[in-house]
């Protein structure tokens, strides 16, 4: 990687760095530098941009800690142990995110449901061996779904599945929560300016040298940018059918499942960007709105004061 710096005449010169990509602001103003680093975590690129050189380590360490708890792909994670045994004593982090997930499921009339894991496996989105299952296979998978089948005992943090064989997938909420935890650690370290981007799950902490952070919204169908957001101390999440999908019989099948039908969502919405006070809320709402569609999605967002959404449909 490189460090970009300016000499006294404003000319650009480069030298190698093993850790950070340092980007100077336009005009090469002295001392106004941003440290940028990225790492593959939680199945995506996590990028950290900050005037503070130690911000990225704080973010990466915390996101790694949360991933070790919540990832279904890690055999020793709490989620994997719960999926394999149907009952565990959960950490505060897992218990909290399961509690919130049940709340989002209720608020969205079932459009958001973390028990969607059997469908993700069935359609091949877990192992990337995509296939269109039969109606009978889908009906069978639906028997193992429903957040009402997850029992949470707040007295001892024990989590239990009523139906053996159930599995959860926190892919629609875990990144938002992980970024929230990382931002909390940044604040504890007295870091007041940082942009964290975990594959479209973004938190803008503070400002960028006195100005809001500028975030681009990708066009979900064409190359280029659909628009920009200018943010300070707020979270953003984008979800859409363009992120993971496959074609069969001329039809696009997205990784975003409609838990109510067992099929990939077919609401007409192709992309949703949600702005909210915290990443967990933004992440969950973005997925739920893609499933619900434009009109019902607009009604859902009204249930969460301070949240707002940009919904892009086929039209």
ROVEXBA-965006 format. One record per residue (C-alpha): residue number from 0; residue in one letter; chain; x, z, y. Coordinates in steps of 0.02 Angstrom, whole numbers, plus 32768, in hexadecimal, padded with zeros to 4 digits. Layout:
% residues N
REC num residuo cadena    X    Z    Y
REC NUM       A      A    X    Z    Y
...
% end
This chain:
% residues 315
REC num residuo cadena    X    Z    Y
REC   0       X      A 8000 8000 8000
REC   1       X      A 8034 7FF0 80B5
REC   2       X      A 803F 8053 8155
REC   3       X      A 8015 7FEF 81F0
REC   4       X      A 805E 802D 8294
REC   5       X      A 8082 7FEF 8344
REC   6       X      A 8121 7FEB 83AA
REC   7       X      A 8121 8012 8463
REC   8       X      A 80F2 7F5E 848F
REC   9       X      A 805B 7F62 841D
REC  10       X      A 80A8 7EEF 839A
REC  11       X      A 8079 7F0D 82E5
REC  12       X      A 80FE 7F41 8269
REC  13       X      A 80E6 7F74 81B4
REC  14       X      A 813D 7FEA 813C
REC  15       X      A 8112 801F 808B
REC  16       X      A 80B5 80BE 805F
REC  17       X      A 808F 8102 7FB2
REC  18       X      A 7FF3 8160 7FE2
REC  19       X      A 7F8F 8125 8077
REC  20       X      A 7F59 8088 80CE
REC  21       X      A 7F68 80B4 8185
REC  22       X      A 7F00 8049 81FB
REC  23       X      A 7F19 804F 82B7
REC  24       X      A 7E86 8036 832B
REC  25       X      A 7E75 7F97 8390
REC  26       X      A 7EF3 7F98 841C
REC  27       X      A 7F69 8008 83B6
REC  28       X      A 7F47 80A4 841D
REC  29       X      A 7FCB 8126 83FD
REC  30       X      A 7F9D 81B3 8383
REC  31       X      A 7EF4 8166 8357
REC  32       X      A 7F11 8143 82A1
REC  33       X      A 7EA3 8142 8206
REC  34       X      A 7EE1 816C 8158
REC  35       X      A 7E89 810D 80CE
REC  36       X      A 7E97 8124 8013
REC  37       X      A 7E2B 80EF 7F80
REC  38       X      A 7E18 8119 7EC9
REC  39       X      A 7DA8 80E3 7E39
REC  40       X      A 7D33 8175 7E14
REC  41       X      A 7C82 8187 7DD0
REC  42       X      A 7C85 80D1 7D9B
REC  43       X      A 7CA6 808E 7E4A
REC  44       X      A 7D25 8088 7ED7
REC  45       X      A 7D2A 8125 7F41
REC  46       X      A 7D79 8105 7FEB
REC  47       X      A 7DA7 818B 8069
REC  48       X      A 7DCF 8165 8120
REC  49       X      A 7E02 81EF 8197
REC  50       X      A 7E7A 821D 8224
REC  51       X      A 7EAC 82AF 81B4
REC  52       X      A 7F32 8282 8133
REC  53       X      A 7EF8 8303 80B5
REC  54       X      A 7E40 82D2 80B4
REC  55       X      A 7E4C 825A 8021
REC  56       X      A 7E97 82DB 7FAB
REC  57       X      A 7E0E 8356 7FD4
REC  58       X      A 7D88 82D3 7FB4
REC  59       X      A 7DD4 828F 7F13
REC  60       X      A 7DF0 833C 7EC9
REC  61       X      A 7D3D 8372 7EE9
REC  62       X      A 7CED 82D0 7EAC
REC  63       X      A 7D56 82DA 7E0E
REC  64       X      A 7D18 838C 7DF1
REC  65       X      A 7C62 8355 7E02
REC  66       X      A 7C7D 82BB 7D96
REC  67       X      A 7CC3 8328 7D0C
REC  68       X      A 7C1E 8387 7D0D
REC  69       X      A 7B9F 82FD 7D25
REC  70       X      A 7BE2 825E 7CD3
REC  71       X      A 7B8C 8227 7C33
REC  72       X      A 7C26 81BF 7C0B
REC  73       X      A 7C99 8256 7BFB
REC  74       X      A 7C83 82A4 7B4E
REC  75       X      A 7CB1 8353 7B8B
REC  76       X      A 7C3F 8353 7C25
REC  77       X      A 7BAB 83C7 7C31
REC  78       X      A 7B34 8333 7C34
REC  79       X      A 7B7F 82ED 7B93
REC  80       X      A 7B73 8397 7B3F
REC  81       X      A 7ABE 83A7 7B77
REC  82       X      A 7A95 82F7 7B3A
REC  83       X      A 7AE3 831F 7A90
REC  84       X      A 7A99 83CD 7A77
REC  85       X      A 79F7 83CD 7ADE
REC  86       X      A 7A1F 847B 7B21
REC  87       X      A 7AAF 84C8 7B84
REC  88       X      A 7AD4 8550 7C02
REC  89       X      A 7AF1 84E6 7C9E
REC  90       X      A 7B69 84FB 7D2D
REC  91       X      A 7B1E 8518 7DDA
REC  92       X      A 7B44 8462 7E06
REC  93       X      A 7AE8 8418 7D71
REC  94       X      A 7A56 8491 7D80
REC  95       X      A 7A42 8465 7E39
REC  96       X      A 7A44 83A9 7E20
REC  97       X      A 79C8 83B5 7D8F
REC  98       X      A 7954 841D 7DFB
REC  99       X      A 795B 83A0 7E89
REC 100       X      A 7946 830E 7E11
REC 101       X      A 78A2 8356 7DD0
REC 102       X      A 7868 8368 7E85
REC 103       X      A 7890 82B2 7EAC
REC 104       X      A 7836 827B 7E0F
REC 105       X      A 7799 82D7 7E45
REC 106       X      A 77A2 8297 7EF8
REC 107       X      A 77B6 81E2 7EBE
REC 108       X      A 772C 81EA 7E3B
REC 109       X      A 77AC 81CC 7DB2
REC 110       X      A 780A 813B 7E02
REC 111       X      A 78A7 81A6 7E04
REC 112       X      A 78CC 81F0 7D5A
REC 113       X      A 7975 822A 7D16
REC 114       X      A 7934 8223 7C62
REC 115       X      A 7947 8166 7C6D
REC 116       X      A 79E5 816B 7C02
REC 117       X      A 7991 8128 7B62
REC 118       X      A 795A 808E 7BC4
REC 119       X      A 7A08 8074 7C0D
REC 120       X      A 7A4D 8077 7B5C
REC 121       X      A 79C4 8006 7B19
REC 122       X      A 79DB 7F7F 7B9D
REC 123       X      A 7A98 7F83 7B8B
REC 124       X      A 7AC3 7FC7 7C36
REC 125       X      A 7B24 805A 7BEB
REC 126       X      A 7B9D 7FF3 7B81
REC 127       X      A 7B8A 7F4F 7BE3
REC 128       X      A 7B45 7EF6 7B49
REC 129       X      A 7AA9 7EB5 7BA1
REC 130       X      A 7A0D 7E89 7B3F
REC 131       X      A 7951 7E80 7B55
REC 132       X      A 7904 7EFB 7ADA
REC 133       X      A 785D 7EE7 7A84
REC 134       X      A 77BE 7F38 7AC5
REC 135       X      A 77BD 7FAC 7A2E
REC 136       X      A 786F 7FE7 7A54
REC 137       X      A 783E 800A 7B08
REC 138       X      A 77A3 806C 7AD5
REC 139       X      A 780D 80D5 7A60
REC 140       X      A 788D 80F9 7AE9
REC 141       X      A 7802 8133 7B5E
REC 142       X      A 77D7 81BD 7AE2
REC 143       X      A 787E 820F 7B0D
REC 144       X      A 7865 820A 7BC9
REC 145       X      A 7818 8277 7C50
REC 146       X      A 7863 82FE 7CBE
REC 147       X      A 77CF 836D 7C8D
REC 148       X      A 7828 8379 7BE5
REC 149       X      A 78BE 83CE 7C36
REC 150       X      A 78AF 848C 7C3B
REC 151       X      A 7917 84E6 7CBF
REC 152       X      A 792B 85A2 7CAD
REC 153       X      A 7966 85E4 7D55
REC 154       X      A 7985 8691 7D0D
REC 155       X      A 7A1A 865A 7CA7
REC 156       X      A 7A34 85A2 7CDA
REC 157       X      A 7A07 8566 7C2B
REC 158       X      A 79CC 84B1 7C21
REC 159       X      A 7967 8477 7B8B
REC 160       X      A 7917 83D3 7B57
REC 161       X      A 786B 83E7 7B09
REC 162       X      A 7880 8345 7AA6
REC 163       X      A 791E 833D 7A3C
REC 164       X      A 7979 8298 7A57
REC 165       X      A 7958 8292 7B12
REC 166       X      A 79E8 8263 7B83
REC 167       X      A 7A03 8264 7C3F
REC 168       X      A 7A5F 81EA 7CAF
REC 169       X      A 7A8C 8229 7D5D
REC 170       X      A 7ACC 8180 7D9B
REC 171       X      A 7A47 8177 7E23
REC 172       X      A 7A71 821E 7E72
REC 173       X      A 7B1D 825C 7E3B
REC 174       X      A 7B87 81F9 7EB6
REC 175       X      A 7B20 8236 7F49
REC 176       X      A 7B32 82EA 7F0F
REC 177       X      A 7BEC 82D6 7EEF
REC 178       X      A 7C08 8293 7F9E
REC 179       X      A 7BA3 8324 7FE5
REC 180       X      A 7C14 839E 7F89
REC 181       X      A 7CAF 8344 7FC9
REC 182       X      A 7C71 834A 807D
REC 183       X      A 7C52 8404 806A
REC 184       X      A 7D07 841B 8035
REC 185       X      A 7D41 83B5 80CA
REC 186       X      A 7CE1 8425 8140
REC 187       X      A 7D2A 84C0 80ED
REC 188       X      A 7DD6 8475 810F
REC 189       X      A 7DA8 845F 81C8
REC 190       X      A 7DAA 83A1 81BA
REC 191       X      A 7D29 835E 8233
REC 192       X      A 7D41 82A1 8228
REC 193       X      A 7D38 8240 8185
REC 194       X      A 7CDC 81AD 8136
REC 195       X      A 7CBE 81B8 807A
REC 196       X      A 7C7F 811E 801F
REC 197       X      A 7C5A 812C 7F65
REC 198       X      A 7C1E 807E 7F36
REC 199       X      A 7B9C 8074 7FC0
REC 200       X      A 7B79 812E 7FC4
REC 201       X      A 7BBE 815B 806F
REC 202       X      A 7BCF 81F8 80D8
REC 203       X      A 7C07 81EC 818D
REC 204       X      A 7C51 8294 81BD
REC 205       X      A 7C66 82A9 8277
REC 206       X      A 7CA0 8216 82E0
REC 207       X      A 7D2A 8195 82DF
REC 208       X      A 7D8F 81C0 837B
REC 209       X      A 7CF5 81EC 83E1
REC 210       X      A 7C86 815F 83A1
REC 211       X      A 7C0E 8155 830D
REC 212       X      A 7C4C 810B 826B
REC 213       X      A 7C18 8055 8255
REC 214       X      A 7BD0 802C 81AA
REC 215       X      A 7BA8 7F7C 816E
REC 216       X      A 7B0D 7F55 8104
REC 217       X      A 7B33 7ECC 8085
REC 218       X      A 7ABE 7E3A 8071
REC 219       X      A 7A75 7E50 7FC2
REC 220       X      A 7A69 7D96 7F9D
REC 221       X      A 7AE2 7D38 800D
REC 222       X      A 7B96 7D56 803C
REC 223       X      A 7BA9 7DB4 80DE
REC 224       X      A 7B5F 7E47 813C
REC 225       X      A 7AA6 7E6A 8158
REC 226       X      A 7AC3 7EE6 81E6
REC 227       X      A 7B1F 7F82 821F
REC 228       X      A 7AFC 803C 822D
REC 229       X      A 7B51 80B0 82A9
REC 230       X      A 7B59 815D 825D
REC 231       X      A 7B91 820F 827F
REC 232       X      A 7B7C 82A6 820B
REC 233       X      A 7B04 824E 8196
REC 234       X      A 7AFB 81FD 80EA
REC 235       X      A 7ACD 814D 80B5
REC 236       X      A 7AA6 8104 800A
REC 237       X      A 7A84 8051 7FD9
REC 238       X      A 7A32 801B 7F37
REC 239       X      A 79FE 7F70 7EFC
REC 240       X      A 79E4 7EF6 7E6E
REC 241       X      A 7A85 7E9A 7E98
REC 242       X      A 7AFC 7F26 7E61
REC 243       X      A 7AE7 7F17 7DA4
REC 244       X      A 7A7A 7E95 7D4F
REC 245       X      A 7A70 7E0D 7CCC
REC 246       X      A 7A09 7D70 7CB6
REC 247       X      A 79A0 7D43 7C1F
REC 248       X      A 791F 7CBA 7C18
REC 249       X      A 793E 7C93 7CCF
REC 250       X      A 790F 7D44 7D04
REC 251       X      A 797C 7DC5 7D57
REC 252       X      A 797C 7E71 7D04
REC 253       X      A 79C1 7EFB 7D74
REC 254       X      A 7A11 7F9F 7D3D
REC 255       X      A 7990 7FFE 7DA4
REC 256       X      A 790B 802D 7D25
REC 257       X      A 7855 8051 7D46
REC 258       X      A 7840 80EF 7CDC
REC 259       X      A 7785 80D8 7CDA
REC 260       X      A 7789 8030 7C81
REC 261       X      A 7831 802F 7C27
REC 262       X      A 7862 7F8A 7C79
REC 263       X      A 78DB 7F67 7D08
REC 264       X      A 7885 7F78 7DB0
REC 265       X      A 781D 7EE4 7DE8
REC 266       X      A 77DC 7F22 7E90
REC 267       X      A 7818 7E90 7EFB
REC 268       X      A 7897 7EFF 7F53
REC 269       X      A 794A 7EC3 7F40
REC 270       X      A 79A6 7F41 7FAD
REC 271       X      A 7986 7FE9 7FFF
REC 272       X      A 79F6 8048 8077
REC 273       X      A 79C4 80FC 8097
REC 274       X      A 7A0A 816D 8120
REC 275       X      A 79F3 8228 8104
REC 276       X      A 7A42 82CE 812F
REC 277       X      A 7A92 82DC 8083
REC 278       X      A 7AD1 825F 8004
REC 279       X      A 7A6D 82A3 7F72
REC 280       X      A 79CA 827F 7FCD
REC 281       X      A 7A03 81D3 8009
REC 282       X      A 7A3F 81A3 7F5B
REC 283       X      A 799F 81D8 7F01
REC 284       X      A 792A 818C 7F81
REC 285       X      A 7984 80E4 7F82
REC 286       X      A 7969 80D2 7EC7
REC 287       X      A 78B5 810F 7ECD
REC 288       X      A 7885 8096 7F58
REC 289       X      A 78CD 8001 7EF9
REC 290       X      A 785B 8030 7E68
REC 291       X      A 77C1 8057 7ED1
REC 292       X      A 77C5 7FBD 7F40
REC 293       X      A 77B7 7FA8 7FFB
REC 294       X      A 770F 7FF9 8021
REC 295       X      A 7719 808D 7FAB
REC 296       X      A 77D0 80A2 7FD7
REC 297       X      A 77A4 80B0 808E
REC 298       X      A 7727 8138 8063
REC 299       X      A 77A9 8197 7FFD
REC 300       X      A 7828 819A 808A
REC 301       X      A 77A7 81F1 80F9
REC 302       X      A 77AE 8288 8085
REC 303       X      A 7862 82A8 80B8
REC 304       X      A 7873 82D2 8172
REC 305       X      A 790D 8287 81C2
REC 306       X      A 7921 8200 813C
REC 307       X      A 7908 8148 8163
REC 308       X      A 791A 80A9 80FE
REC 309       X      A 7940 7FF0 8113
REC 310       X      A 78E2 7F93 8089
REC 311       X      A 790C 7EDE 8060
REC 312       X      A 7895 7E7F 7FEF
REC 313       X      A 788B 7DCC 7FB1
REC 314       X      A 7835 7D95 8050
% end
